[in-house]
Amino acid sequence: MSLKQTPEFTAALARASAEHGLADYYLPSVRPLFSMPSSQWPRCCGSTCEPCAQTLIAVATRTCELLGIAVESLPVDG
């Protein structure tokens, strides 16, 4: 089973999302970040997108913190 399919991951992602004020319906935008190295994560483009890539990255980083996973160890399932 992939880490992204575990209850622990789901709970950590939900908590990180709440901490950063990211609406639940944006969680599918965060999940792909865990399948790629952090060096490939999108960066803020300055065009006031909603949600901003910075927010998605903050949620992904906090999720990793909550799970005790180093961001540098991503991807977690591939």
PDB file with SEQRES, HELIX, SHEET and CRYST1 records, atoms N, CA, C and O in Angstrom:
SEQRES   1 A   78  MET SER LEU LYS GLN THR PRO GLU PHE THR ALA ALA LEU          
SEQRES   2 A   78  ALA ARG ALA SER ALA GLU HIS GLY LEU ALA ASP TYR TYR          
SEQRES   3 A   78  LEU PRO SER VAL ARG PRO LEU PHE SER MET PRO SER SER          
SEQRES   4 A   78  GLN TRP PRO ARG CYS CYS GLY SER THR CYS GLU PRO CYS          
SEQRES   5 A   78  ALA GLN THR LEU ILE ALA VAL ALA THR ARG THR CYS GLU          
SEQRES   6 A   78  LEU LEU GLY ILE ALA VAL GLU SER LEU PRO VAL ASP GLY          
HELIX    1 AA1 LEU A    3  GLN A    5  5                                   3    
HELIX    2 AA2 PRO A    7  GLU A   19  1                                  13    
HELIX    3 AA3 ASP A   24  TYR A   26  5                                   3    
HELIX    4 AA4 LEU A   27  VAL A   30  1                                   4    
HELIX    5 AA5 ARG A   31  SER A   35  5                                   5    
HELIX    6 AA6 SER A   38  GLN A   40  5                                   3    
HELIX    7 AA7 ALA A   53  LEU A   67  1                                  15    
HELIX    8 AA8 VAL A   71  SER A   73  5                                   3    
CRYST1    1.000    1.000    1.000  90.00  90.00  90.00 P 1           1          
ATOM      1  N   MET A   1       0.845  -1.194   0.000  1.00  0.00           N  
ATOM      2  CA  MET A   1       0.000   0.000   0.000  1.00  0.00           C  
ATOM      3  C   MET A   1       0.880   1.243   0.000  1.00  0.00           C  
ATOM      4  O   MET A   1       1.837   1.339   0.768  1.00  0.00           O  
ATOM      5  N   SER A   2       0.557   2.159  -0.840  1.00  0.00           N  
ATOM      6  CA  SER A   2       1.257   3.435  -0.922  1.00  0.00           C  
ATOM      7  C   SER A   2       0.992   4.259   0.339  1.00  0.00           C  
ATOM      8  O   SER A   2      -0.092   4.198   0.920  1.00  0.00           O  
ATOM      9  N   LEU A   3       1.996   5.025   0.750  1.00  0.00           N  
ATOM     10  CA  LEU A   3       1.835   5.911   1.903  1.00  0.00           C  
ATOM     11  C   LEU A   3       0.630   6.822   1.713  1.00  0.00           C  
ATOM     12  O   LEU A   3      -0.097   7.094   2.668  1.00  0.00           O  
ATOM     13  N   LYS A   4       0.411   7.300   0.478  1.00  0.00           N  
ATOM     14  CA  LYS A   4      -0.689   8.236   0.215  1.00  0.00           C  
ATOM     15  C   LYS A   4      -2.062   7.605   0.391  1.00  0.00           C  
ATOM     16  O   LYS A   4      -3.073   8.307   0.344  1.00  0.00           O  
ATOM     17  N   GLN A   5      -2.115   6.296   0.593  1.00  0.00           N  
ATOM     18  CA  GLN A   5      -3.395   5.614   0.784  1.00  0.00           C  
ATOM     19  C   GLN A   5      -3.634   5.231   2.241  1.00  0.00           C  
ATOM     20  O   GLN A   5      -4.639   4.589   2.547  1.00  0.00           O  
ATOM     21  N   THR A   6      -2.734   5.611   3.145  1.00  0.00           N  
ATOM     22  CA  THR A   6      -2.873   5.228   4.547  1.00  0.00           C  
ATOM     23  C   THR A   6      -3.715   6.248   5.320  1.00  0.00           C  
ATOM     24  O   THR A   6      -3.759   7.426   4.965  1.00  0.00           O  
ATOM     25  N   PRO A   7      -4.373   5.785   6.365  1.00  0.00           N  
ATOM     26  CA  PRO A   7      -5.132   6.717   7.214  1.00  0.00           C  
ATOM     27  C   PRO A   7      -4.226   7.770   7.860  1.00  0.00           C  
ATOM     28  O   PRO A   7      -4.653   8.904   8.074  1.00  0.00           O  
ATOM     29  N   GLU A   8      -2.989   7.403   8.168  1.00  0.00           N  
ATOM     30  CA  GLU A   8      -2.053   8.343   8.792  1.00  0.00           C  
ATOM     31  C   GLU A   8      -1.732   9.502   7.830  1.00  0.00           C  
ATOM     32  O   GLU A   8      -1.674  10.663   8.234  1.00  0.00           O  
ATOM     33  N   PHE A   9      -1.529   9.160   6.568  1.00  0.00           N  
ATOM     34  CA  PHE A   9      -1.251  10.195   5.574  1.00  0.00           C  
ATOM     35  C   PHE A   9      -2.463  11.111   5.407  1.00  0.00           C  
ATOM     36  O   PHE A   9      -2.329  12.335   5.390  1.00  0.00           O  
ATOM     37  N   THR A  10      -3.621  10.519   5.286  1.00  0.00           N  
ATOM     38  CA  THR A  10      -4.850  11.297   5.105  1.00  0.00           C  
ATOM     39  C   THR A  10      -5.070  12.249   6.272  1.00  0.00           C  
ATOM     40  O   THR A  10      -5.443  13.405   6.073  1.00  0.00           O  
ATOM     41  N   ALA A  11      -4.839  11.764   7.491  1.00  0.00           N  
ATOM     42  CA  ALA A  11      -5.011  12.608   8.676  1.00  0.00           C  
ATOM     43  C   ALA A  11      -3.978  13.730   8.713  1.00  0.00           C  
ATOM     44  O   ALA A  11      -4.310  14.872   9.031  1.00  0.00           O  
ATOM     45  N   ALA A  12      -2.735  13.407   8.390  1.00  0.00           N  
ATOM     46  CA  ALA A  12      -1.682  14.432   8.393  1.00  0.00           C  
ATOM     47  C   ALA A  12      -1.945  15.486   7.322  1.00  0.00           C  
ATOM     48  O   ALA A  12      -1.756  16.678   7.564  1.00  0.00           O  
ATOM     49  N   LEU A  13      -2.373  15.060   6.157  1.00  0.00           N  
ATOM     50  CA  LEU A  13      -2.688  15.994   5.079  1.00  0.00           C  
ATOM     51  C   LEU A  13      -3.851  16.903   5.472  1.00  0.00           C  
ATOM     52  O   LEU A  13      -3.812  18.107   5.218  1.00  0.00           O  
ATOM     53  N   ALA A  14      -4.872  16.337   6.084  1.00  0.00           N  
ATOM     54  CA  ALA A  14      -6.026  17.137   6.518  1.00  0.00           C  
ATOM     55  C   ALA A  14      -5.610  18.148   7.585  1.00  0.00           C  
ATOM     56  O   ALA A  14      -6.044  19.300   7.554  1.00  0.00           O  
ATOM     57  N   ARG A  15      -4.770  17.720   8.526  1.00  0.00           N  
ATOM     58  CA  ARG A  15      -4.316  18.632   9.584  1.00  0.00           C  
ATOM     59  C   ARG A  15      -3.469  19.759   8.992  1.00  0.00           C  
ATOM     60  O   ARG A  15      -3.678  20.929   9.312  1.00  0.00           O  
ATOM     61  N   ALA A  16      -2.516  19.405   8.129  1.00  0.00           N  
ATOM     62  CA  ALA A  16      -1.655  20.408   7.518  1.00  0.00           C  
ATOM     63  C   ALA A  16      -2.483  21.395   6.700  1.00  0.00           C  
ATOM     64  O   ALA A  16      -2.223  22.598   6.718  1.00  0.00           O  
ATOM     65  N   SER A  17      -3.470  20.886   5.993  1.00  0.00           N  
ATOM     66  CA  SER A  17      -4.342  21.734   5.196  1.00  0.00           C  
ATOM     67  C   SER A  17      -5.098  22.722   6.080  1.00  0.00           C  
ATOM     68  O   SER A  17      -5.189  23.910   5.770  1.00  0.00           O  
ATOM     69  N   ALA A  18      -5.632  22.215   7.175  1.00  0.00           N  
ATOM     70  CA  ALA A  18      -6.362  23.087   8.107  1.00  0.00           C  
ATOM     71  C   ALA A  18      -5.432  24.142   8.709  1.00  0.00           C  
ATOM     72  O   ALA A  18      -5.816  25.304   8.842  1.00  0.00           O  
ATOM     73  N   GLU A  19      -4.229  23.748   9.067  1.00  0.00           N  
ATOM     74  CA  GLU A  19      -3.270  24.687   9.658  1.00  0.00           C  
ATOM     75  C   GLU A  19      -2.923  25.824   8.701  1.00  0.00           C  
ATOM     76  O   GLU A  19      -2.657  26.944   9.136  1.00  0.00           O  
ATOM     77  N   HIS A  20      -2.924  25.540   7.405  1.00  0.00           N  
ATOM     78  CA  HIS A  20      -2.573  26.550   6.409  1.00  0.00           C  
ATOM     79  C   HIS A  20      -3.790  27.176   5.742  1.00  0.00           C  
ATOM     80  O   HIS A  20      -3.649  27.974   4.815  1.00  0.00           O  
ATOM     81  N   GLY A  21      -4.993  26.816   6.212  1.00  0.00           N  
ATOM     82  CA  GLY A  21      -6.206  27.417   5.687  1.00  0.00           C  
ATOM     83  C   GLY A  21      -6.533  27.015   4.256  1.00  0.00           C  
ATOM     84  O   GLY A  21      -7.191  27.763   3.533  1.00  0.00           O  
ATOM     85  N   LEU A  22      -6.076  25.835   3.846  1.00  0.00           N  
ATOM     86  CA  LEU A  22      -6.348  25.351   2.496  1.00  0.00           C  
ATOM     87  C   LEU A  22      -7.660  24.562   2.513  1.00  0.00           C  
ATOM     88  O   LEU A  22      -7.814  23.625   3.296  1.00  0.00           O  
ATOM     89  N   ALA A  23      -8.581  24.938   1.667  1.00  0.00           N  
ATOM     90  CA  ALA A  23      -9.877  24.259   1.600  1.00  0.00           C  
ATOM     91  C   ALA A  23      -9.704  22.788   1.205  1.00  0.00           C  
ATOM     92  O   ALA A  23      -8.821  22.443   0.420  1.00  0.00           O  
ATOM     93  N   ASP A  24     -10.555  21.941   1.757  1.00  0.00           N  
ATOM     94  CA  ASP A  24     -10.486  20.499   1.490  1.00  0.00           C  
ATOM     95  C   ASP A  24     -10.528  20.165   0.009  1.00  0.00           C  
ATOM     96  O   ASP A  24      -9.884  19.211  -0.430  1.00  0.00           O  
ATOM     97  N   TYR A  25     -11.273  20.933  -0.761  1.00  0.00           N  
ATOM     98  CA  TYR A  25     -11.401  20.602  -2.178  1.00  0.00           C  
ATOM     99  C   TYR A  25     -10.106  20.843  -2.960  1.00  0.00           C  
ATOM    100  O   TYR A  25     -10.024  20.492  -4.137  1.00  0.00           O  
ATOM    101  N   TYR A  26      -9.096  21.437  -2.322  1.00  0.00           N  
ATOM    102  CA  TYR A  26      -7.799  21.592  -2.975  1.00  0.00           C  
ATOM    103  C   TYR A  26      -6.819  20.465  -2.636  1.00  0.00           C  
ATOM    104  O   TYR A  26      -5.714  20.434  -3.178  1.00  0.00           O  
ATOM    105  N   LEU A  27      -7.199  19.546  -1.756  1.00  0.00           N  
ATOM    106  CA  LEU A  27      -6.287  18.466  -1.372  1.00  0.00           C  
ATOM    107  C   LEU A  27      -5.807  17.644  -2.568  1.00  0.00           C  
ATOM    108  O   LEU A  27      -4.647  17.231  -2.580  1.00  0.00           O  
ATOM    109  N   PRO A  28      -6.649  17.389  -3.573  1.00  0.00           N  
ATOM    110  CA  PRO A  28      -6.128  16.678  -4.754  1.00  0.00           C  
ATOM    111  C   PRO A  28      -5.002  17.425  -5.467  1.00  0.00           C  
ATOM    112  O   PRO A  28      -4.249  16.820  -6.230  1.00  0.00           O  
ATOM    113  N   SER A  29      -4.877  18.720  -5.230  1.00  0.00           N  
ATOM    114  CA  SER A  29      -3.786  19.490  -5.827  1.00  0.00           C  
ATOM    115  C   SER A  29      -2.475  19.308  -5.062  1.00  0.00           C  
ATOM    116  O   SER A  29      -1.398  19.563  -5.600  1.00  0.00           O  
ATOM    117  N   VAL A  30      -2.571  18.868  -3.808  1.00  0.00           N  
ATOM    118  CA  VAL A  30      -1.369  18.658  -2.992  1.00  0.00           C  
ATOM    119  C   VAL A  30      -0.821  17.247  -3.190  1.00  0.00           C  
ATOM    120  O   VAL A  30       0.395  17.058  -3.242  1.00  0.00           O  
ATOM    121  N   ARG A  31      -1.688  16.272  -3.299  1.00  0.00           N  
ATOM    122  CA  ARG A  31      -1.268  14.860  -3.366  1.00  0.00           C  
ATOM    123  C   ARG A  31      -0.194  14.565  -4.419  1.00  0.00           C  
ATOM    124  O   ARG A  31       0.722  13.797  -4.124  1.00  0.00           O  
ATOM    125  N   PRO A  32      -0.258  15.130  -5.624  1.00  0.00           N  
ATOM    126  CA  PRO A  32       0.781  14.811  -6.617  1.00  0.00           C  
ATOM    127  C   PRO A  32       2.193  15.220  -6.192  1.00  0.00           C  
ATOM    128  O   PRO A  32       3.172  14.655  -6.681  1.00  0.00           O  
ATOM    129  N   LEU A  33       2.306  16.188  -5.293  1.00  0.00           N  
ATOM    130  CA  LEU A  33       3.628  16.626  -4.858  1.00  0.00           C  
ATOM    131  C   LEU A  33       4.409  15.500  -4.183  1.00  0.00           C  
ATOM    132  O   LEU A  33       5.640  15.501  -4.205  1.00  0.00           O  
ATOM    133  N   PHE A  34       3.713  14.553  -3.591  1.00  0.00           N  
ATOM    134  CA  PHE A  34       4.375  13.460  -2.886  1.00  0.00           C  
ATOM    135  C   PHE A  34       4.912  12.396  -3.840  1.00  0.00           C  
ATOM    136  O   PHE A  34       5.610  11.472  -3.423  1.00  0.00           O  
ATOM    137  N   SER A  35       4.583  12.534  -5.112  1.00  0.00           N  
ATOM    138  CA  SER A  35       5.046  11.578  -6.127  1.00  0.00           C  
ATOM    139  C   SER A  35       6.213  12.113  -6.938  1.00  0.00           C  
ATOM    140  O   SER A  35       6.616  11.504  -7.929  1.00  0.00           O  
ATOM    141  N   MET A  36       6.760  13.253  -6.519  1.00  0.00           N  
ATOM    142  CA  MET A  36       7.882  13.841  -7.253  1.00  0.00           C  
ATOM    143  C   MET A  36       8.881  14.438  -6.275  1.00  0.00           C  
ATOM    144  O   MET A  36       8.520  14.789  -5.151  1.00  0.00           O  
ATOM    145  N   PRO A  37      10.124  14.554  -6.692  1.00  0.00           N  
ATOM    146  CA  PRO A  37      11.115  15.216  -5.829  1.00  0.00           C  
ATOM    147  C   PRO A  37      10.714  16.672  -5.584  1.00  0.00           C  
ATOM    148  O   PRO A  37      10.130  17.317  -6.455  1.00  0.00           O  
ATOM    149  N   SER A  38      11.026  17.173  -4.413  1.00  0.00           N  
ATOM    150  CA  SER A  38      10.660  18.550  -4.084  1.00  0.00           C  
ATOM    151  C   SER A  38      11.307  19.550  -5.046  1.00  0.00           C  
ATOM    152  O   SER A  38      10.796  20.657  -5.216  1.00  0.00           O  
ATOM    153  N   SER A  39      12.403  19.181  -5.664  1.00  0.00           N  
ATOM    154  CA  SER A  39      13.041  20.076  -6.641  1.00  0.00           C  
ATOM    155  C   SER A  39      12.159  20.298  -7.872  1.00  0.00           C  
ATOM    156  O   SER A  39      12.376  21.248  -8.624  1.00  0.00           O  
ATOM    157  N   GLN A  40      11.177  19.434  -8.079  1.00  0.00           N  
ATOM    158  CA  GLN A  40      10.264  19.567  -9.216  1.00  0.00           C  
ATOM    159  C   GLN A  40       8.934  20.220  -8.848  1.00  0.00           C  
ATOM    160  O   GLN A  40       8.078  20.408  -9.713  1.00  0.00           O  
ATOM    161  N   TRP A  41       8.754  20.563  -7.589  1.00  0.00           N  
ATOM    162  CA  TRP A  41       7.506  21.194  -7.178  1.00  0.00           C  
ATOM    163  C   TRP A  41       7.353  22.542  -7.879  1.00  0.00           C  
ATOM    164  O   TRP A  41       8.340  23.243  -8.103  1.00  0.00           O  
ATOM    165  N   PRO A  42       6.120  22.904  -8.222  1.00  0.00           N  
ATOM    166  CA  PRO A  42       5.897  24.199  -8.876  1.00  0.00           C  
ATOM    167  C   PRO A  42       6.237  25.341  -7.922  1.00  0.00           C  
ATOM    168  O   PRO A  42       6.187  25.180  -6.702  1.00  0.00           O  
ATOM    169  N   ARG A  43       6.568  26.447  -8.468  1.00  0.00           N  
ATOM    170  CA  ARG A  43       6.888  27.640  -7.679  1.00  0.00           C  
ATOM    171  C   ARG A  43       5.844  28.713  -7.948  1.00  0.00           C  
ATOM    172  O   ARG A  43       5.149  28.693  -8.964  1.00  0.00           O  
ATOM    173  N   CYS A  44       5.755  29.635  -7.025  1.00  0.00           N  
ATOM    174  CA  CYS A  44       4.825  30.753  -7.183  1.00  0.00           C  
ATOM    175  C   CYS A  44       5.193  31.530  -8.442  1.00  0.00           C  
ATOM    176  O   CYS A  44       6.358  31.852  -8.675  1.00  0.00           O  
ATOM    177  N   CYS A  45       4.179  31.821  -9.242  1.00  0.00           N  
ATOM    178  CA  CYS A  45       4.407  32.549 -10.495  1.00  0.00           C  
ATOM    179  C   CYS A  45       4.066  34.031 -10.360  1.00  0.00           C  
ATOM    180  O   CYS A  45       4.298  34.817 -11.279  1.00  0.00           O  
ATOM    181  N   GLY A  46       3.514  34.403  -9.205  1.00  0.00           N  
ATOM    182  CA  GLY A  46       3.192  35.803  -8.978  1.00  0.00           C  
ATOM    183  C   GLY A  46       1.903  36.292  -9.617  1.00  0.00           C  
ATOM    184  O   GLY A  46       1.644  37.495  -9.651  1.00  0.00           O  
ATOM    185  N   SER A  47       1.087  35.362 -10.127  1.00  0.00           N  
ATOM    186  CA  SER A  47      -0.141  35.795 -10.796  1.00  0.00           C  
ATOM    187  C   SER A  47      -1.380  35.656  -9.923  1.00  0.00           C  
ATOM    188  O   SER A  47      -2.497  35.620 -10.439  1.00  0.00           O  
ATOM    189  N   THR A  48      -1.204  35.580  -8.642  1.00  0.00           N  
ATOM    190  CA  THR A  48      -2.274  35.486  -7.644  1.00  0.00           C  
ATOM    191  C   THR A  48      -3.210  34.299  -7.869  1.00  0.00           C  
ATOM    192  O   THR A  48      -4.421  34.410  -7.680  1.00  0.00           O  
ATOM    193  N   CYS A  49      -2.644  33.172  -8.270  1.00  0.00           N  
ATOM    194  CA  CYS A  49      -3.438  31.944  -8.431  1.00  0.00           C  
ATOM    195  C   CYS A  49      -4.031  31.540  -7.080  1.00  0.00           C  
ATOM    196  O   CYS A  49      -3.494  31.872  -6.023  1.00  0.00           O  
ATOM    197  N   GLU A  50      -5.126  30.833  -7.140  1.00  0.00           N  
ATOM    198  CA  GLU A  50      -5.752  30.294  -5.929  1.00  0.00           C  
ATOM    199  C   GLU A  50      -5.996  28.809  -6.139  1.00  0.00           C  
ATOM    200  O   GLU A  50      -6.795  28.447  -7.002  1.00  0.00           O  
ATOM    201  N   PRO A  51      -5.356  27.958  -5.404  1.00  0.00           N  
ATOM    202  CA  PRO A  51      -4.376  28.293  -4.368  1.00  0.00           C  
ATOM    203  C   PRO A  51      -3.006  28.537  -4.979  1.00  0.00           C  
ATOM    204  O   PRO A  51      -2.687  28.034  -6.056  1.00  0.00           O  
ATOM    205  N   CYS A  52      -2.222  29.300  -4.284  1.00  0.00           N  
ATOM    206  CA  CYS A  52      -0.860  29.572  -4.728  1.00  0.00           C  
ATOM    207  C   CYS A  52      -0.006  28.322  -4.518  1.00  0.00           C  
ATOM    208  O   CYS A  52      -0.217  27.567  -3.569  1.00  0.00           O  
ATOM    209  N   ALA A  53       0.940  28.119  -5.397  1.00  0.00           N  
ATOM    210  CA  ALA A  53       1.860  26.981  -5.259  1.00  0.00           C  
ATOM    211  C   ALA A  53       2.566  27.024  -3.918  1.00  0.00           C  
ATOM    212  O   ALA A  53       2.881  25.974  -3.358  1.00  0.00           O  
ATOM    213  N   GLN A  54       2.824  28.214  -3.388  1.00  0.00           N  
ATOM    214  CA  GLN A  54       3.464  28.337  -2.074  1.00  0.00           C  
ATOM    215  C   GLN A  54       2.618  27.681  -0.991  1.00  0.00           C  
ATOM    216  O   GLN A  54       3.154  27.031  -0.093  1.00  0.00           O  
ATOM    217  N   THR A  55       1.322  27.844  -1.067  1.00  0.00           N  
ATOM    218  CA  THR A  55       0.431  27.231  -0.089  1.00  0.00           C  
ATOM    219  C   THR A  55       0.437  25.721  -0.229  1.00  0.00           C  
ATOM    220  O   THR A  55       0.481  25.004   0.771  1.00  0.00           O  
ATOM    221  N   LEU A  56       0.392  25.231  -1.465  1.00  0.00           N  
ATOM    222  CA  LEU A  56       0.430  23.783  -1.689  1.00  0.00           C  
ATOM    223  C   LEU A  56       1.728  23.194  -1.148  1.00  0.00           C  
ATOM    224  O   LEU A  56       1.723  22.127  -0.535  1.00  0.00           O  
ATOM    225  N   ILE A  57       2.829  23.888  -1.373  1.00  0.00           N  
ATOM    226  CA  ILE A  57       4.122  23.431  -0.880  1.00  0.00           C  
ATOM    227  C   ILE A  57       4.162  23.469   0.637  1.00  0.00           C  
ATOM    228  O   ILE A  57       4.700  22.555   1.263  1.00  0.00           O  
ATOM    229  N   ALA A  58       3.608  24.502   1.233  1.00  0.00           N  
ATOM    230  CA  ALA A  58       3.576  24.597   2.696  1.00  0.00           C  
ATOM    231  C   ALA A  58       2.789  23.436   3.299  1.00  0.00           C  
ATOM    232  O   ALA A  58       3.198  22.863   4.309  1.00  0.00           O  
ATOM    233  N   VAL A  59       1.667  23.091   2.682  1.00  0.00           N  
ATOM    234  CA  VAL A  59       0.853  21.976   3.167  1.00  0.00           C  
ATOM    235  C   VAL A  59       1.609  20.656   3.001  1.00  0.00           C  
ATOM    236  O   VAL A  59       1.611  19.824   3.909  1.00  0.00           O  
ATOM    237  N   ALA A  60       2.239  20.465   1.864  1.00  0.00           N  
ATOM    238  CA  ALA A  60       3.006  19.236   1.636  1.00  0.00           C  
ATOM    239  C   ALA A  60       4.166  19.127   2.621  1.00  0.00           C  
ATOM    240  O   ALA A  60       4.423  18.053   3.165  1.00  0.00           O  
ATOM    241  N   THR A  61       4.857  20.225   2.847  1.00  0.00           N  
ATOM    242  CA  THR A  61       5.987  20.232   3.783  1.00  0.00           C  
ATOM    243  C   THR A  61       5.519  19.928   5.199  1.00  0.00           C  
ATOM    244  O   THR A  61       6.154  19.151   5.912  1.00  0.00           O  
ATOM    245  N   ARG A  62       4.422  20.533   5.604  1.00  0.00           N  
ATOM    246  CA  ARG A  62       3.886  20.291   6.952  1.00  0.00           C  
ATOM    247  C   ARG A  62       3.412  18.850   7.082  1.00  0.00           C  
ATOM    248  O   ARG A  62       3.589  18.242   8.137  1.00  0.00           O  
ATOM    249  N   THR A  63       2.819  18.295   6.045  1.00  0.00           N  
ATOM    250  CA  THR A  63       2.395  16.894   6.061  1.00  0.00           C  
ATOM    251  C   THR A  63       3.609  16.000   6.301  1.00  0.00           C  
ATOM    252  O   THR A  63       3.558  15.073   7.110  1.00  0.00           O  
ATOM    253  N   CYS A  64       4.688  16.284   5.601  1.00  0.00           N  
ATOM    254  CA  CYS A  64       5.918  15.509   5.807  1.00  0.00           C  
ATOM    255  C   CYS A  64       6.408  15.628   7.244  1.00  0.00           C  
ATOM    256  O   CYS A  64       6.803  14.633   7.853  1.00  0.00           O  
ATOM    257  N   GLU A  65       6.383  16.841   7.788  1.00  0.00           N  
ATOM    258  CA  GLU A  65       6.791  17.043   9.183  1.00  0.00           C  
ATOM    259  C   GLU A  65       5.949  16.197  10.125  1.00  0.00           C  
ATOM    260  O   GLU A  65       6.481  15.536  11.017  1.00  0.00           O  
ATOM    261  N   LEU A  66       4.650  16.218   9.931  1.00  0.00           N  
ATOM    262  CA  LEU A  66       3.746  15.464  10.803  1.00  0.00           C  
ATOM    263  C   LEU A  66       3.983  13.962  10.717  1.00  0.00           C  
ATOM    264  O   LEU A  66       3.778  13.238  11.692  1.00  0.00           O  
ATOM    265  N   LEU A  67       4.412  13.499   9.557  1.00  0.00           N  
ATOM    266  CA  LEU A  67       4.662  12.070   9.355  1.00  0.00           C  
ATOM    267  C   LEU A  67       6.104  11.672   9.652  1.00  0.00           C  
ATOM    268  O   LEU A  67       6.444  10.490   9.627  1.00  0.00           O  
ATOM    269  N   GLY A  68       6.948  12.661   9.933  1.00  0.00           N  
ATOM    270  CA  GLY A  68       8.352  12.369  10.197  1.00  0.00           C  
ATOM    271  C   GLY A  68       9.122  11.965   8.958  1.00  0.00           C  
ATOM    272  O   GLY A  68      10.070  11.183   9.032  1.00  0.00           O  
ATOM    273  N   ILE A  69       8.712  12.501   7.817  1.00  0.00           N  
ATOM    274  CA  ILE A  69       9.342  12.196   6.536  1.00  0.00           C  
ATOM    275  C   ILE A  69      10.125  13.425   6.078  1.00  0.00           C  
ATOM    276  O   ILE A  69       9.600  14.538   6.107  1.00  0.00           O  
ATOM    277  N   ALA A  70      11.351  13.239   5.663  1.00  0.00           N  
ATOM    278  CA  ALA A  70      12.136  14.348   5.127  1.00  0.00           C  
ATOM    279  C   ALA A  70      11.637  14.672   3.718  1.00  0.00           C  
ATOM    280  O   ALA A  70      11.469  13.781   2.885  1.00  0.00           O  
ATOM    281  N   VAL A  71      11.410  15.926   3.473  1.00  0.00           N  
ATOM    282  CA  VAL A  71      10.949  16.359   2.153  1.00  0.00           C  
ATOM    283  C   VAL A  71      11.935  15.880   1.086  1.00  0.00           C  
ATOM    284  O   VAL A  71      11.542  15.551  -0.033  1.00  0.00           O  
ATOM    285  N   GLU A  72      13.189  15.847   1.437  1.00  0.00           N  
ATOM    286  CA  GLU A  72      14.221  15.431   0.492  1.00  0.00           C  
ATOM    287  C   GLU A  72      14.108  13.944   0.117  1.00  0.00           C  
ATOM    288  O   GLU A  72      14.711  13.507  -0.864  1.00  0.00           O  
ATOM    289  N   SER A  73      13.340  13.170   0.893  1.00  0.00           N  
ATOM    290  CA  SER A  73      13.198  11.747   0.602  1.00  0.00           C  
ATOM    291  C   SER A  73      12.072  11.434  -0.385  1.00  0.00           C  
ATOM    292  O   SER A  73      11.855  10.278  -0.749  1.00  0.00           O  
ATOM    293  N   LEU A  74      11.366  12.471  -0.808  1.00  0.00           N  
ATOM    294  CA  LEU A  74      10.288  12.266  -1.774  1.00  0.00           C  
ATOM    295  C   LEU A  74      10.856  11.915  -3.133  1.00  0.00           C  
ATOM    296  O   LEU A  74      11.961  12.360  -3.443  1.00  0.00           O  
ATOM    297  N   PRO A  75      10.182  11.158  -3.951  1.00  0.00           N  
ATOM    298  CA  PRO A  75       8.809  10.682  -3.827  1.00  0.00           C  
ATOM    299  C   PRO A  75       8.690   9.497  -2.869  1.00  0.00           C  
ATOM    300  O   PRO A  75       9.622   8.711  -2.699  1.00  0.00           O  
ATOM    301  N   VAL A  76       7.504   9.396  -2.245  1.00  0.00           N  
ATOM    302  CA  VAL A  76       7.274   8.356  -1.242  1.00  0.00           C  
ATOM    303  C   VAL A  76       6.698   7.079  -1.835  1.00  0.00           C  
ATOM    304  O   VAL A  76       6.647   6.051  -1.159  1.00  0.00           O  
ATOM    305  N   ASP A  77       6.270   7.130  -3.069  1.00  0.00           N  
ATOM    306  CA  ASP A  77       5.656   5.925  -3.641  1.00  0.00           C  
ATOM    307  C   ASP A  77       6.116   5.651  -5.062  1.00  0.00           C  
ATOM    308  O   ASP A  77       5.368   5.060  -5.841  1.00  0.00           O  
ATOM    309  N   GLY A  78       7.265   6.044  -5.405  1.00  0.00           N  
ATOM    310  CA  GLY A  78       7.643   5.781  -6.767  1.00  0.00           C  
ATOM    311  C   GLY A  78       9.000   6.088  -7.106  1.00  0.00           C  
ATOM    312  O   GLY A  78       9.409   5.894  -8.251  1.00  0.00           O  
TER     313      GLY A  78                                                      
END                                                                             
